[in-house]
Each structure stands twice: as C-alpha cells, then as structure tokens.
Amino acid sequence: MNNDGTSNEKIKLTIEELRKFKGFEAVSDSDAENIIDSLAQLAIIAYNLNIEENGFR
C-alpha cells in the first residue's frame, strides 16, 4: 500500500474492456491479449521516458 492509500498492484486492461473500444469489438481473445500486452509495454516505455526527461530519478 502506498502512502496515499493506493495499491502497488498492477492494473491491466481486460479483454472485455478492450472490446468496448470502437474497432476492437470483434477481436479474438489471442489478438486481444497481444494488444493488451503491447499497450502495457508502451505505457511502461512512456512512463520511463517521462521520468528520465523530467529528472525524477
């Protein structure tokens, strides 16, 4: 638990949540898992880049 009461647990988009977005309604489970994993990796890269560029390390 963080100081602000939030959890450190990672929250990942579910297949059902992904399918709510326009264009992803009929995506297969396998493709959805690949898309979700790619989005998670992209988010980590963007976060780390932001940290590095703003000197928060």
PyMOL Python script that loads the backbone (N, CA, C, O; Angstrom):
from pymol import cmd

cmd.read_pdbstr("""\
ATOM      1  N   MET A   1       0.848  -1.186   0.000  1.00  0.00           N
ATOM      2  CA  MET A   1       0.000   0.000   0.000  1.00  0.00           C
ATOM      3  C   MET A   1       0.889   1.243   0.000  1.00  0.00           C
ATOM      4  O   MET A   1       1.848   1.324   0.767  1.00  0.00           O
ATOM      5  N   ASN A   2       0.573   2.198  -0.850  1.00  0.00           N
ATOM      6  CA  ASN A   2       1.306   3.450  -0.918  1.00  0.00           C
ATOM      7  C   ASN A   2       0.851   4.399   0.186  1.00  0.00           C
ATOM      8  O   ASN A   2      -0.158   4.154   0.847  1.00  0.00           O
ATOM      9  N   ASN A   3       1.594   5.476   0.383  1.00  0.00           N
ATOM     10  CA  ASN A   3       1.243   6.470   1.396  1.00  0.00           C
ATOM     11  C   ASN A   3      -0.117   7.102   1.153  1.00  0.00           C
ATOM     12  O   ASN A   3      -0.777   7.534   2.098  1.00  0.00           O
ATOM     13  N   ASP A   4      -0.547   7.161  -0.113  1.00  0.00           N
ATOM     14  CA  ASP A   4      -1.828   7.789  -0.427  1.00  0.00           C
ATOM     15  C   ASP A   4      -2.997   6.806  -0.363  1.00  0.00           C
ATOM     16  O   ASP A   4      -4.117   7.158  -0.733  1.00  0.00           O
ATOM     17  N   GLY A   5      -2.751   5.579   0.102  1.00  0.00           N
ATOM     18  CA  GLY A   5      -3.804   4.593   0.260  1.00  0.00           C
ATOM     19  C   GLY A   5      -4.046   3.744  -0.975  1.00  0.00           C
ATOM     20  O   GLY A   5      -4.907   2.864  -0.957  1.00  0.00           O
ATOM     21  N   THR A   6      -3.309   3.990  -2.042  1.00  0.00           N
ATOM     22  CA  THR A   6      -3.474   3.188  -3.243  1.00  0.00           C
ATOM     23  C   THR A   6      -2.577   1.965  -3.179  1.00  0.00           C
ATOM     24  O   THR A   6      -1.623   1.919  -2.402  1.00  0.00           O
ATOM     25  N   SER A   7      -2.887   0.991  -3.992  1.00  0.00           N
ATOM     26  CA  SER A   7      -2.134  -0.250  -4.013  1.00  0.00           C
ATOM     27  C   SER A   7      -1.038  -0.189  -5.068  1.00  0.00           C
ATOM     28  O   SER A   7      -1.159   0.534  -6.057  1.00  0.00           O
ATOM     29  N   ASN A   8       0.028  -0.949  -4.855  1.00  0.00           N
ATOM     30  CA  ASN A   8       1.087  -1.066  -5.840  1.00  0.00           C
ATOM     31  C   ASN A   8       0.745  -2.101  -6.908  1.00  0.00           C
ATOM     32  O   ASN A   8       1.494  -2.272  -7.870  1.00  0.00           O
ATOM     33  N   GLU A   9      -0.389  -2.795  -6.742  1.00  0.00           N
ATOM     34  CA  GLU A   9      -0.792  -3.836  -7.667  1.00  0.00           C
ATOM     35  C   GLU A   9      -0.964  -3.255  -9.074  1.00  0.00           C
ATOM     36  O   GLU A   9      -1.567  -2.197  -9.254  1.00  0.00           O
ATOM     37  N   LYS A  10      -0.428  -3.961 -10.054  1.00  0.00           N
ATOM     38  CA  LYS A  10      -0.536  -3.512 -11.442  1.00  0.00           C
ATOM     39  C   LYS A  10      -1.954  -3.774 -11.937  1.00  0.00           C
ATOM     40  O   LYS A  10      -2.532  -4.830 -11.680  1.00  0.00           O
ATOM     41  N   ILE A  11      -2.496  -2.805 -12.641  1.00  0.00           N
ATOM     42  CA  ILE A  11      -3.835  -2.940 -13.193  1.00  0.00           C
ATOM     43  C   ILE A  11      -3.706  -2.984 -14.702  1.00  0.00           C
ATOM     44  O   ILE A  11      -3.158  -2.065 -15.310  1.00  0.00           O
ATOM     45  N   LYS A  12      -4.206  -4.043 -15.306  1.00  0.00           N
ATOM     46  CA  LYS A  12      -4.088  -4.230 -16.734  1.00  0.00           C
ATOM     47  C   LYS A  12      -5.492  -4.262 -17.343  1.00  0.00           C
ATOM     48  O   LYS A  12      -6.431  -4.771 -16.730  1.00  0.00           O
ATOM     49  N   LEU A  13      -5.622  -3.728 -18.524  1.00  0.00           N
ATOM     50  CA  LEU A  13      -6.862  -3.749 -19.271  1.00  0.00           C
ATOM     51  C   LEU A  13      -7.299  -5.194 -19.488  1.00  0.00           C
ATOM     52  O   LEU A  13      -6.466  -6.058 -19.763  1.00  0.00           O
ATOM     53  N   THR A  14      -8.590  -5.461 -19.366  1.00  0.00           N
ATOM     54  CA  THR A  14      -9.096  -6.809 -19.623  1.00  0.00           C
ATOM     55  C   THR A  14      -9.556  -6.908 -21.075  1.00  0.00           C
ATOM     56  O   THR A  14      -9.732  -5.898 -21.757  1.00  0.00           O
ATOM     57  N   ILE A  15      -9.745  -8.127 -21.528  1.00  0.00           N
ATOM     58  CA  ILE A  15     -10.233  -8.355 -22.887  1.00  0.00           C
ATOM     59  C   ILE A  15     -11.608  -7.712 -23.057  1.00  0.00           C
ATOM     60  O   ILE A  15     -11.890  -7.092 -24.082  1.00  0.00           O
ATOM     61  N   GLU A  16     -12.450  -7.863 -22.052  1.00  0.00           N
ATOM     62  CA  GLU A  16     -13.791  -7.285 -22.121  1.00  0.00           C
ATOM     63  C   GLU A  16     -13.734  -5.756 -22.215  1.00  0.00           C
ATOM     64  O   GLU A  16     -14.503  -5.147 -22.959  1.00  0.00           O
ATOM     65  N   GLU A  17     -12.827  -5.145 -21.463  1.00  0.00           N
ATOM     66  CA  GLU A  17     -12.678  -3.688 -21.515  1.00  0.00           C
ATOM     67  C   GLU A  17     -12.161  -3.243 -22.888  1.00  0.00           C
ATOM     68  O   GLU A  17     -12.625  -2.243 -23.436  1.00  0.00           O
ATOM     69  N   LEU A  18     -11.204  -3.988 -23.437  1.00  0.00           N
ATOM     70  CA  LEU A  18     -10.664  -3.659 -24.749  1.00  0.00           C
ATOM     71  C   LEU A  18     -11.767  -3.684 -25.803  1.00  0.00           C
ATOM     72  O   LEU A  18     -11.822  -2.814 -26.673  1.00  0.00           O
ATOM     73  N   ARG A  19     -12.635  -4.676 -25.722  1.00  0.00           N
ATOM     74  CA  ARG A  19     -13.703  -4.831 -26.714  1.00  0.00           C
ATOM     75  C   ARG A  19     -14.749  -3.724 -26.645  1.00  0.00           C
ATOM     76  O   ARG A  19     -15.577  -3.614 -27.550  1.00  0.00           O
ATOM     77  N   LYS A  20     -14.737  -2.920 -25.622  1.00  0.00           N
ATOM     78  CA  LYS A  20     -15.664  -1.795 -25.531  1.00  0.00           C
ATOM     79  C   LYS A  20     -15.245  -0.627 -26.420  1.00  0.00           C
ATOM     80  O   LYS A  20     -16.049   0.265 -26.690  1.00  0.00           O
ATOM     81  N   PHE A  21     -13.982  -0.625 -26.880  1.00  0.00           N
ATOM     82  CA  PHE A  21     -13.476   0.444 -27.733  1.00  0.00           C
ATOM     83  C   PHE A  21     -13.836   0.174 -29.188  1.00  0.00           C
ATOM     84  O   PHE A  21     -13.745  -0.957 -29.664  1.00  0.00           O
ATOM     85  N   LYS A  22     -14.243   1.219 -29.880  1.00  0.00           N
ATOM     86  CA  LYS A  22     -14.622   1.124 -31.280  1.00  0.00           C
ATOM     87  C   LYS A  22     -13.485   0.516 -32.090  1.00  0.00           C
ATOM     88  O   LYS A  22     -12.333   0.936 -31.984  1.00  0.00           O
ATOM     89  N   GLY A  23     -13.829  -0.474 -32.896  1.00  0.00           N
ATOM     90  CA  GLY A  23     -12.845  -1.143 -33.729  1.00  0.00           C
ATOM     91  C   GLY A  23     -12.265  -2.398 -33.107  1.00  0.00           C
ATOM     92  O   GLY A  23     -11.587  -3.170 -33.786  1.00  0.00           O
ATOM     93  N   PHE A  24     -12.521  -2.614 -31.825  1.00  0.00           N
ATOM     94  CA  PHE A  24     -11.983  -3.787 -31.133  1.00  0.00           C
ATOM     95  C   PHE A  24     -13.083  -4.735 -30.658  1.00  0.00           C
ATOM     96  O   PHE A  24     -12.812  -5.669 -29.903  1.00  0.00           O
ATOM     97  N   GLU A  25     -14.316  -4.502 -31.093  1.00  0.00           N
ATOM     98  CA  GLU A  25     -15.449  -5.289 -30.611  1.00  0.00           C
ATOM     99  C   GLU A  25     -15.345  -6.778 -30.954  1.00  0.00           C
ATOM    100  O   GLU A  25     -15.781  -7.627 -30.176  1.00  0.00           O
ATOM    101  N   ALA A  26     -14.775  -7.089 -32.105  1.00  0.00           N
ATOM    102  CA  ALA A  26     -14.752  -8.481 -32.565  1.00  0.00           C
ATOM    103  C   ALA A  26     -13.362  -9.098 -32.546  1.00  0.00           C
ATOM    104  O   ALA A  26     -13.139 -10.133 -33.176  1.00  0.00           O
ATOM    105  N   VAL A  27     -12.435  -8.489 -31.843  1.00  0.00           N
ATOM    106  CA  VAL A  27     -11.068  -9.003 -31.800  1.00  0.00           C
ATOM    107  C   VAL A  27     -11.053 -10.345 -31.056  1.00  0.00           C
ATOM    108  O   VAL A  27     -11.765 -10.528 -30.069  1.00  0.00           O
ATOM    109  N   SER A  28     -10.228 -11.280 -31.549  1.00  0.00           N
ATOM    110  CA  SER A  28     -10.135 -12.596 -30.908  1.00  0.00           C
ATOM    111  C   SER A  28      -9.451 -12.469 -29.545  1.00  0.00           C
ATOM    112  O   SER A  28      -8.769 -11.483 -29.267  1.00  0.00           O
ATOM    113  N   ASP A  29      -9.647 -13.477 -28.711  1.00  0.00           N
ATOM    114  CA  ASP A  29      -9.004 -13.470 -27.394  1.00  0.00           C
ATOM    115  C   ASP A  29      -7.483 -13.381 -27.522  1.00  0.00           C
ATOM    116  O   ASP A  29      -6.830 -12.639 -26.789  1.00  0.00           O
ATOM    117  N   SER A  30      -6.932 -14.148 -28.462  1.00  0.00           N
ATOM    118  CA  SER A  30      -5.477 -14.158 -28.657  1.00  0.00           C
ATOM    119  C   SER A  30      -4.969 -12.792 -29.093  1.00  0.00           C
ATOM    120  O   SER A  30      -3.988 -12.281 -28.552  1.00  0.00           O
ATOM    121  N   ASP A  31      -5.647 -12.203 -30.079  1.00  0.00           N
ATOM    122  CA  ASP A  31      -5.241 -10.872 -30.539  1.00  0.00           C
ATOM    123  C   ASP A  31      -5.419  -9.841 -29.436  1.00  0.00           C
ATOM    124  O   ASP A  31      -4.588  -8.945 -29.280  1.00  0.00           O
ATOM    125  N   ALA A  32      -6.493  -9.962 -28.673  1.00  0.00           N
ATOM    126  CA  ALA A  32      -6.744  -9.021 -27.576  1.00  0.00           C
ATOM    127  C   ALA A  32      -5.628  -9.087 -26.545  1.00  0.00           C
ATOM    128  O   ALA A  32      -5.169  -8.051 -26.064  1.00  0.00           O
ATOM    129  N   GLU A  33      -5.187 -10.286 -26.203  1.00  0.00           N
ATOM    130  CA  GLU A  33      -4.092 -10.434 -25.240  1.00  0.00           C
ATOM    131  C   GLU A  33      -2.811  -9.792 -25.769  1.00  0.00           C
ATOM    132  O   GLU A  33      -2.083  -9.148 -25.013  1.00  0.00           O
ATOM    133  N   ASN A  34      -2.533  -9.962 -27.057  1.00  0.00           N
ATOM    134  CA  ASN A  34      -1.347  -9.343 -27.660  1.00  0.00           C
ATOM    135  C   ASN A  34      -1.454  -7.825 -27.646  1.00  0.00           C
ATOM    136  O   ASN A  34      -0.477  -7.136 -27.350  1.00  0.00           O
ATOM    137  N   ILE A  35      -2.627  -7.301 -27.963  1.00  0.00           N
ATOM    138  CA  ILE A  35      -2.844  -5.853 -27.953  1.00  0.00           C
ATOM    139  C   ILE A  35      -2.671  -5.299 -26.546  1.00  0.00           C
ATOM    140  O   ILE A  35      -2.015  -4.275 -26.358  1.00  0.00           O
ATOM    141  N   ILE A  36      -3.250  -5.964 -25.566  1.00  0.00           N
ATOM    142  CA  ILE A  36      -3.167  -5.515 -24.173  1.00  0.00           C
ATOM    143  C   ILE A  36      -1.723  -5.534 -23.693  1.00  0.00           C
ATOM    144  O   ILE A  36      -1.275  -4.594 -23.037  1.00  0.00           O
ATOM    145  N   ASP A  37      -0.994  -6.596 -24.014  1.00  0.00           N
ATOM    146  CA  ASP A  37       0.421  -6.672 -23.624  1.00  0.00           C
ATOM    147  C   ASP A  37       1.232  -5.556 -24.282  1.00  0.00           C
ATOM    148  O   ASP A  37       2.096  -4.954 -23.644  1.00  0.00           O
ATOM    149  N   SER A  38       0.954  -5.282 -25.553  1.00  0.00           N
ATOM    150  CA  SER A  38       1.658  -4.208 -26.260  1.00  0.00           C
ATOM    151  C   SER A  38       1.357  -2.852 -25.650  1.00  0.00           C
ATOM    152  O   SER A  38       2.257  -2.024 -25.503  1.00  0.00           O
ATOM    153  N   LEU A  39       0.102  -2.613 -25.293  1.00  0.00           N
ATOM    154  CA  LEU A  39      -0.266  -1.348 -24.654  1.00  0.00           C
ATOM    155  C   LEU A  39       0.423  -1.194 -23.297  1.00  0.00           C
ATOM    156  O   LEU A  39       0.865  -0.101 -22.943  1.00  0.00           O
ATOM    157  N   ALA A  40       0.513  -2.277 -22.548  1.00  0.00           N
ATOM    158  CA  ALA A  40       1.181  -2.228 -21.243  1.00  0.00           C
ATOM    159  C   ALA A  40       2.661  -1.900 -21.421  1.00  0.00           C
ATOM    160  O   ALA A  40       3.210  -1.090 -20.674  1.00  0.00           O
ATOM    161  N   GLN A  41       3.308  -2.519 -22.402  1.00  0.00           N
ATOM    162  CA  GLN A  41       4.722  -2.245 -22.667  1.00  0.00           C
ATOM    163  C   GLN A  41       4.922  -0.799 -23.110  1.00  0.00           C
ATOM    164  O   GLN A  41       5.874  -0.143 -22.686  1.00  0.00           O
ATOM    165  N   LEU A  42       4.028  -0.305 -23.962  1.00  0.00           N
ATOM    166  CA  LEU A  42       4.110   1.079 -24.410  1.00  0.00           C
ATOM    167  C   LEU A  42       3.946   2.050 -23.243  1.00  0.00           C
ATOM    168  O   LEU A  42       4.645   3.061 -23.169  1.00  0.00           O
ATOM    169  N   ALA A  43       3.025   1.744 -22.334  1.00  0.00           N
ATOM    170  CA  ALA A  43       2.815   2.602 -21.172  1.00  0.00           C
ATOM    171  C   ALA A  43       4.062   2.655 -20.296  1.00  0.00           C
ATOM    172  O   ALA A  43       4.419   3.716 -19.784  1.00  0.00           O
ATOM    173  N   ILE A  44       4.722   1.521 -20.125  1.00  0.00           N
ATOM    174  CA  ILE A  44       5.948   1.471 -19.320  1.00  0.00           C
ATOM    175  C   ILE A  44       7.053   2.288 -19.977  1.00  0.00           C
ATOM    176  O   ILE A  44       7.767   3.028 -19.301  1.00  0.00           O
ATOM    177  N   ILE A  45       7.195   2.155 -21.289  1.00  0.00           N
ATOM    178  CA  ILE A  45       8.209   2.929 -22.018  1.00  0.00           C
ATOM    179  C   ILE A  45       7.938   4.419 -21.888  1.00  0.00           C
ATOM    180  O   ILE A  45       8.850   5.198 -21.612  1.00  0.00           O
ATOM    181  N   ALA A  46       6.682   4.816 -22.087  1.00  0.00           N
ATOM    182  CA  ALA A  46       6.323   6.236 -21.991  1.00  0.00           C
ATOM    183  C   ALA A  46       6.562   6.762 -20.578  1.00  0.00           C
ATOM    184  O   ALA A  46       7.056   7.877 -20.410  1.00  0.00           O
ATOM    185  N   TYR A  47       6.222   5.985 -19.577  1.00  0.00           N
ATOM    186  CA  TYR A  47       6.428   6.379 -18.178  1.00  0.00           C
ATOM    187  C   TYR A  47       7.919   6.565 -17.896  1.00  0.00           C
ATOM    188  O   TYR A  47       8.327   7.582 -17.334  1.00  0.00           O
ATOM    189  N   ASN A  48       8.722   5.590 -18.285  1.00  0.00           N
ATOM    190  CA  ASN A  48      10.162   5.668 -18.030  1.00  0.00           C
ATOM    191  C   ASN A  48      10.801   6.837 -18.769  1.00  0.00           C
ATOM    192  O   ASN A  48      11.672   7.513 -18.221  1.00  0.00           O
ATOM    193  N   LEU A  49      10.382   7.082 -20.004  1.00  0.00           N
ATOM    194  CA  LEU A  49      10.896   8.206 -20.766  1.00  0.00           C
ATOM    195  C   LEU A  49      10.541   9.528 -20.086  1.00  0.00           C
ATOM    196  O   LEU A  49      11.371  10.433 -20.003  1.00  0.00           O
ATOM    197  N   ASN A  50       9.311   9.631 -19.606  1.00  0.00           N
ATOM    198  CA  ASN A  50       8.876  10.837 -18.904  1.00  0.00           C
ATOM    199  C   ASN A  50       9.692  11.054 -17.635  1.00  0.00           C
ATOM    200  O   ASN A  50      10.090  12.179 -17.335  1.00  0.00           O
ATOM    201  N   ILE A  51       9.940   9.989 -16.897  1.00  0.00           N
ATOM    202  CA  ILE A  51      10.740  10.077 -15.676  1.00  0.00           C
ATOM    203  C   ILE A  51      12.155  10.576 -16.005  1.00  0.00           C
ATOM    204  O   ILE A  51      12.684  11.466 -15.339  1.00  0.00           O
ATOM    205  N   GLU A  52      12.749   9.989 -17.035  1.00  0.00           N
ATOM    206  CA  GLU A  52      14.111  10.356 -17.421  1.00  0.00           C
ATOM    207  C   GLU A  52      14.185  11.800 -17.906  1.00  0.00           C
ATOM    208  O   GLU A  52      15.105  12.531 -17.538  1.00  0.00           O
ATOM    209  N   GLU A  53      13.228  12.214 -18.725  1.00  0.00           N
ATOM    210  CA  GLU A  53      13.253  13.567 -19.282  1.00  0.00           C
ATOM    211  C   GLU A  53      13.001  14.631 -18.220  1.00  0.00           C
ATOM    212  O   GLU A  53      13.485  15.755 -18.350  1.00  0.00           O
ATOM    213  N   ASN A  54      12.265  14.300 -17.192  1.00  0.00           N
ATOM    214  CA  ASN A  54      11.939  15.283 -16.162  1.00  0.00           C
ATOM    215  C   ASN A  54      12.799  15.145 -14.907  1.00  0.00           C
ATOM    216  O   ASN A  54      12.572  15.847 -13.922  1.00  0.00           O
ATOM    217  N   GLY A  55      13.778  14.254 -14.937  1.00  0.00           N
ATOM    218  CA  GLY A  55      14.731  14.142 -13.850  1.00  0.00           C
ATOM    219  C   GLY A  55      14.163  13.700 -12.514  1.00  0.00           C
ATOM    220  O   GLY A  55      14.584  14.192 -11.468  1.00  0.00           O
ATOM    221  N   PHE A  56      13.212  12.775 -12.537  1.00  0.00           N
ATOM    222  CA  PHE A  56      12.604  12.322 -11.289  1.00  0.00           C
ATOM    223  C   PHE A  56      13.243  11.078 -10.706  1.00  0.00           C
ATOM    224  O   PHE A  56      12.677  10.460  -9.804  1.00  0.00           O
ATOM    225  N   ARG A  57      14.397  10.702 -11.195  1.00  0.00           N
ATOM    226  CA  ARG A  57      15.052   9.504 -10.647  1.00  0.00           C
ATOM    227  C   ARG A  57      16.005   9.843  -9.573  1.00  0.00           C
ATOM    228  O   ARG A  57      16.639   8.953  -9.007  1.00  0.00           O
TER     229      ARG A  57
END
""", "prot")
cmd.dss("prot")
cmd.show_as("cartoon", "prot")
cmd.util.cbc("prot")
cmd.orient("prot")
